[in-house]
Amino acid sequence: MSERANRVLDDITERLKQMTKEERLAWFADDSLLKLQFMKEISGTTYIARCHFDGKSDESIIDKTQRIILKMNDPSN
């Protein structure tokens, strides 16, 4: 991941830490802001992946993000 992407994710994580669960759910539910959107062009086709989260999950966004990053960095994957 690029240095810029890491800074953006760190900033988002810090802002989310300050929010209540209800505020975080509202933040992710606001489709107009497109906060978590990843775009990649492959062979002239642009792919866009947007993230959403289950409000009934026992795992917080911070826990989920850390789990994903650790999994990405795991050489056995």
N, C-alpha and C positions, 0 to 999 in steps of 0.2 A: 504494500500500500504506500502511496506517496506521502511525503511529509505534509503536504497541504491537506490531504484527506485525513491524516491522523490528527491534525490541528482542529479540523472541522468536527470530527467525531468527539474529540476531547471537549470542545466547547459545548456541543450538544449534551454530552454526558453531564457536565458540570451544571448546565441549566436544568436538566431533568432532575438532578439530585435535590435541587431546591424546591421542587414542586411536590404537592401532595399527589396521592394516587389518582384522585379525581382530575386534578389539573393535567397530569401526564396523559390520562385517557382522552381528555378533551383535546390536548395538543396533537396526539396521533390521529384523532378522528377528524381533524380539520383538513379535509382534502385540498382546499384551496391553497394551502401553504407549500405543499409538495416538499416537506422537509426531508424525508428519507426516500430519495429517488436516485437510482443508479442508472446511468446511460452508457452504453457501449456500442460502437459501430463495428460491425464485422462484415466484410465483403460487401460494402455498400448498403447494408441493412442496419438500421438503428434499433437496438433493443433497449427497452426501459423496464426496470424492475422497481416496483414500489413495495414498501414494507407496511404491514399492519400487524397489530398485536391483539391477542385475546384478553379482554378486560377481566376475565374470570381466572386467568392463569395464576398459579402460585409463584411463578418466577417473575422477578422485576425486569424492566428493560436493561438495567445495568447488569444484572446477573446473566441475562440472555446474551447481551453484547459481549461480555467477558468470555462466556462459554464458546461463542462462535469464533472469537479472535484466538482463543487458546486452541481450539480445534483446527483452525486454519494454520497455526504455527506448529502443529504436531507433525513431526516428520513421518509418523506411521500412517497418516491419512493420504 
